[in-house]
Amino acid sequence: MRKKMDFPGSILGQLIDKLTPLKNEFATATPVRKVEILWQIGDHLVRSGVKSSHSIGWKVQERSYISRDMLTKGYQVRMRWASQDELKRDLPTLSDYSCFRDLFPYVVGTLRPDAAVEGRILAALRNGSHAEARATLRELKGDKTTPRKRAKSDDENTATDVIAAFLTDIEKFVFMTDPDEVCGARRLLSDKQMDWFSRACLALAGAMRGSDVGQLDSAPLPPRWSDFAMHVPFLLSEARGSRFRSTIDRRRLATIASQLQWCKTPRGLADLRATRREG
């Protein structure tokens, strides 16, 4: 099923024609087939000359029932595995697609660990062992406690601490850091990174969909910003993350999202700090 298009003869229309059957199949497909469908969607994008799924995603979503999130995931899967043979080699079986979806940033995105640990995560996904994959991630972060004990600590106590530390660092970054380190020659974060954190804050504030946050630039981050980025997938998850979102100051997060955009230029930063002094 497809919405009426403005220009069915265009390249965009041809792309939607190719992707629609895959989108329709996705809902009832097996877990392994779902990942294959994502790869095929990404392959169509690559063959169409798409260099970034974000801009084309909006256009496809406006003219069809194919979500931008599906295109983004498909493009990332295709960039992760150059061929379907490589995909089948790493994931010959998959019993739980939700497990793959939850760990997507660590298997496909910018949070991928080294090859040895990644192999263990892939093995856990093949076995349908979500707990084992999570345990591997805890080891990656230097946590040696038992899975049962850390499940509550990581997902509940640490998330609250990470958010508090991040908000403190944001305040320091926006209003007290040397301007040259904010938007000058010695900048601590790139414009793309600030855009990502701005979108993450908007998603947590409920002002945009979590699936639209996108990928984080892989360049180094300040420690507290990195910790926050690692927890964003959990905080945006519908299972337990929703409990934490209900305790977050949404207005503050929306304000932070705007402040980060102001910080991208010297003039914007100066105006933002002047506004604070006047207030």
Contacts in CASP RR format, 6 or more apart in sequence:
PFRMAT RR
TARGET T0000
AUTHOR 0000-0000-0000
METHOD contacts of the structure
MODEL  1
MRKKMDFPGSILGQLIDKLTPLKNEFATATPVRKVEILWQIGDHLVRSGV
KSSHSIGWKVQERSYISRDMLTKGYQVRMRWASQDELKRDLPTLSDYSCF
RDLFPYVVGTLRPDAAVEGRILAALRNGSHAEARATLRELKGDKTTPRKR
AKSDDENTATDVIAAFLTDIEKFVFMTDPDEVCGARRLLSDKQMDWFSRA
CLALAGAMRGSDVGQLDSAPLPPRWSDFAMHVPFLLSEARGSRFRSTIDR
RRLATIASQLQWCKTPRGLADLRATRREG
1 20 0 8 1.000
1 24 0 8 1.000
1 65 0 8 1.000
2 16 0 8 1.000
2 20 0 8 1.000
2 64 0 8 1.000
2 65 0 8 1.000
3 63 0 8 1.000
3 64 0 8 1.000
3 65 0 8 1.000
5 12 0 8 1.000
5 13 0 8 1.000
5 16 0 8 1.000
5 63 0 8 1.000
5 64 0 8 1.000
6 63 0 8 1.000
7 13 0 8 1.000
11 48 0 8 1.000
12 56 0 8 1.000
12 59 0 8 1.000
12 60 0 8 1.000
12 63 0 8 1.000
13 63 0 8 1.000
15 44 0 8 1.000
15 45 0 8 1.000
15 48 0 8 1.000
15 56 0 8 1.000
15 60 0 8 1.000
16 60 0 8 1.000
16 63 0 8 1.000
16 64 0 8 1.000
16 66 0 8 1.000
18 44 0 8 1.000
19 41 0 8 1.000
19 44 0 8 1.000
19 60 0 8 1.000
19 64 0 8 1.000
19 66 0 8 1.000
19 71 0 8 1.000
20 64 0 8 1.000
20 65 0 8 1.000
20 66 0 8 1.000
22 37 0 8 1.000
22 40 0 8 1.000
22 41 0 8 1.000
23 41 0 8 1.000
23 64 0 8 1.000
23 65 0 8 1.000
23 66 0 8 1.000
23 70 0 8 1.000
25 33 0 8 1.000
25 37 0 8 1.000
26 34 0 8 1.000
26 37 0 8 1.000
26 70 0 8 1.000
29 37 0 8 1.000
31 94 0 8 1.000
31 95 0 8 1.000
31 96 0 8 1.000
31 97 0 8 1.000
31 100 0 8 1.000
32 91 0 8 1.000
32 92 0 8 1.000
32 93 0 8 1.000
32 94 0 8 1.000
34 97 0 8 1.000
34 100 0 8 1.000
35 77 0 8 1.000
35 87 0 8 1.000
35 91 0 8 1.000
35 94 0 8 1.000
35 97 0 8 1.000
35 100 0 8 1.000
36 84 0 8 1.000
36 87 0 8 1.000
38 70 0 8 1.000
38 73 0 8 1.000
38 74 0 8 1.000
38 77 0 8 1.000
38 78 0 8 1.000
39 74 0 8 1.000
39 77 0 8 1.000
39 78 0 8 1.000
39 81 0 8 1.000
39 84 0 8 1.000
39 87 0 8 1.000
40 84 0 8 1.000
41 70 0 8 1.000
41 71 0 8 1.000
41 74 0 8 1.000
41 75 0 8 1.000
41 78 0 8 1.000
42 53 0 8 1.000
42 71 0 8 1.000
42 74 0 8 1.000
42 75 0 8 1.000
42 77 0 8 1.000
42 78 0 8 1.000
43 78 0 8 1.000
45 53 0 8 1.000
45 56 0 8 1.000
45 71 0 8 1.000
45 74 0 8 1.000
45 75 0 8 1.000
45 78 0 8 1.000
46 75 0 8 1.000
46 78 0 8 1.000
50 56 0 8 1.000
50 75 0 8 1.000
53 68 0 8 1.000
53 71 0 8 1.000
53 72 0 8 1.000
53 74 0 8 1.000
53 75 0 8 1.000
53 76 0 8 1.000
54 68 0 8 1.000
54 72 0 8 1.000
54 214 0 8 1.000
56 71 0 8 1.000
57 68 0 8 1.000
57 71 0 8 1.000
57 72 0 8 1.000
58 68 0 8 1.000
60 66 0 8 1.000
60 68 0 8 1.000
60 71 0 8 1.000
61 67 0 8 1.000
61 68 0 8 1.000
61 71 0 8 1.000
67 211 0 8 1.000
68 211 0 8 1.000
68 212 0 8 1.000
69 209 0 8 1.000
69 211 0 8 1.000
69 212 0 8 1.000
72 211 0 8 1.000
72 214 0 8 1.000
73 104 0 8 1.000
73 108 0 8 1.000
76 104 0 8 1.000
76 108 0 8 1.000
76 109 0 8 1.000
76 215 0 8 1.000
77 87 0 8 1.000
77 108 0 8 1.000
79 108 0 8 1.000
80 107 0 8 1.000
80 108 0 8 1.000
80 109 0 8 1.000
81 87 0 8 1.000
81 90 0 8 1.000
90 122 0 8 1.000
91 100 0 8 1.000
91 122 0 8 1.000
91 125 0 8 1.000
91 126 0 8 1.000
92 126 0 8 1.000
93 126 0 8 1.000
94 100 0 8 1.000
94 125 0 8 1.000
94 126 0 8 1.000
94 128 0 8 1.000
95 127 0 8 1.000
95 128 0 8 1.000
96 125 0 8 1.000
96 128 0 8 1.000
96 130 0 8 1.000
99 125 0 8 1.000
99 128 0 8 1.000
99 130 0 8 1.000
99 133 0 8 1.000
100 107 0 8 1.000
100 125 0 8 1.000
102 130 0 8 1.000
102 233 0 8 1.000
102 237 0 8 1.000
103 121 0 8 1.000
103 125 0 8 1.000
103 130 0 8 1.000
103 133 0 8 1.000
103 137 0 8 1.000
104 233 0 8 1.000
105 111 0 8 1.000
105 233 0 8 1.000
106 112 0 8 1.000
106 113 0 8 1.000
106 118 0 8 1.000
106 121 0 8 1.000
106 137 0 8 1.000
107 118 0 8 1.000
107 121 0 8 1.000
107 122 0 8 1.000
107 125 0 8 1.000
109 215 0 8 1.000
110 215 0 8 1.000
110 216 0 8 1.000
110 217 0 8 1.000
110 218 0 8 1.000
111 216 0 8 1.000
111 229 0 8 1.000
111 230 0 8 1.000
112 118 0 8 1.000
113 121 0 8 1.000
113 137 0 8 1.000
113 140 0 8 1.000
117 136 0 8 1.000
117 139 0 8 1.000
117 140 0 8 1.000
120 132 0 8 1.000
120 133 0 8 1.000
120 136 0 8 1.000
121 133 0 8 1.000
121 136 0 8 1.000
121 137 0 8 1.000
124 130 0 8 1.000
124 132 0 8 1.000
124 133 0 8 1.000
124 136 0 8 1.000
125 133 0 8 1.000
131 147 0 8 1.000
134 147 0 8 1.000
134 151 0 8 1.000
135 147 0 8 1.000
138 145 0 8 1.000
138 147 0 8 1.000
138 150 0 8 1.000
138 154 0 8 1.000
141 230 0 8 1.000
143 150 0 8 1.000
143 154 0 8 1.000
145 153 0 8 1.000
155 234 0 8 1.000
155 240 0 8 1.000
155 241 0 8 1.000
156 240 0 8 1.000
156 244 0 8 1.000
158 231 0 8 1.000
159 231 0 8 1.000
159 234 0 8 1.000
159 235 0 8 1.000
159 241 0 8 1.000
159 244 0 8 1.000
160 244 0 8 1.000
160 247 0 8 1.000
162 224 0 8 1.000
162 227 0 8 1.000
162 228 0 8 1.000
162 230 0 8 1.000
162 231 0 8 1.000
163 228 0 8 1.000
163 231 0 8 1.000
163 235 0 8 1.000
163 244 0 8 1.000
163 248 0 8 1.000
165 224 0 8 1.000
165 227 0 8 1.000
165 228 0 8 1.000
166 224 0 8 1.000
166 225 0 8 1.000
166 227 0 8 1.000
166 228 0 8 1.000
167 252 0 8 1.000
167 256 0 8 1.000
168 224 0 8 1.000
169 222 0 8 1.000
169 224 0 8 1.000
169 225 0 8 1.000
170 256 0 8 1.000
170 259 0 8 1.000
173 182 0 8 1.000
173 188 0 8 1.000
173 222 0 8 1.000
173 263 0 8 1.000
174 182 0 8 1.000
174 256 0 8 1.000
174 259 0 8 1.000
174 260 0 8 1.000
174 263 0 8 1.000
174 272 0 8 1.000
175 273 0 8 1.000
175 276 0 8 1.000
177 188 0 8 1.000
178 186 0 8 1.000
179 266 0 8 1.000
179 269 0 8 1.000
179 270 0 8 1.000
180 186 0 8 1.000
180 187 0 8 1.000
181 187 0 8 1.000
181 188 0 8 1.000
182 188 0 8 1.000
182 263 0 8 1.000
182 269 0 8 1.000
183 263 0 8 1.000
183 264 0 8 1.000
183 265 0 8 1.000
183 266 0 8 1.000
183 269 0 8 1.000
184 266 0 8 1.000
188 222 0 8 1.000
189 197 0 8 1.000
189 221 0 8 1.000
189 222 0 8 1.000
189 225 0 8 1.000
190 217 0 8 1.000
190 219 0 8 1.000
191 264 0 8 1.000
192 217 0 8 1.000
193 216 0 8 1.000
193 217 0 8 1.000
193 219 0 8 1.000
193 221 0 8 1.000
194 260 0 8 1.000
194 261 0 8 1.000
194 263 0 8 1.000
194 264 0 8 1.000
195 260 0 8 1.000
195 261 0 8 1.000
196 213 0 8 1.000
196 214 0 8 1.000
196 215 0 8 1.000
196 216 0 8 1.000
196 217 0 8 1.000
196 229 0 8 1.000
197 225 0 8 1.000
197 228 0 8 1.000
197 229 0 8 1.000
197 260 0 8 1.000
198 256 0 8 1.000
198 257 0 8 1.000
198 258 0 8 1.000
198 260 0 8 1.000
198 261 0 8 1.000
199 208 0 8 1.000
199 212 0 8 1.000
199 213 0 8 1.000
199 214 0 8 1.000
199 257 0 8 1.000
200 213 0 8 1.000
200 228 0 8 1.000
200 229 0 8 1.000
200 232 0 8 1.000
201 253 0 8 1.000
201 254 0 8 1.000
201 256 0 8 1.000
201 257 0 8 1.000
201 260 0 8 1.000
202 208 0 8 1.000
202 253 0 8 1.000
202 254 0 8 1.000
202 257 0 8 1.000
203 209 0 8 1.000
203 210 0 8 1.000
203 212 0 8 1.000
203 213 0 8 1.000
203 236 0 8 1.000
204 232 0 8 1.000
204 235 0 8 1.000
204 236 0 8 1.000
204 245 0 8 1.000
204 248 0 8 1.000
204 250 0 8 1.000
204 253 0 8 1.000
205 248 0 8 1.000
205 250 0 8 1.000
205 251 0 8 1.000
205 253 0 8 1.000
205 254 0 8 1.000
205 257 0 8 1.000
206 245 0 8 1.000
206 250 0 8 1.000
207 254 0 8 1.000
207 257 0 8 1.000
210 236 0 8 1.000
213 232 0 8 1.000
213 236 0 8 1.000
216 229 0 8 1.000
221 229 0 8 1.000
234 240 0 8 1.000
234 241 0 8 1.000
235 241 0 8 1.000
235 244 0 8 1.000
235 245 0 8 1.000
236 245 0 8 1.000
259 272 0 8 1.000
262 268 0 8 1.000
262 269 0 8 1.000
262 271 0 8 1.000
262 272 0 8 1.000
263 269 0 8 1.000
263 272 0 8 1.000
END
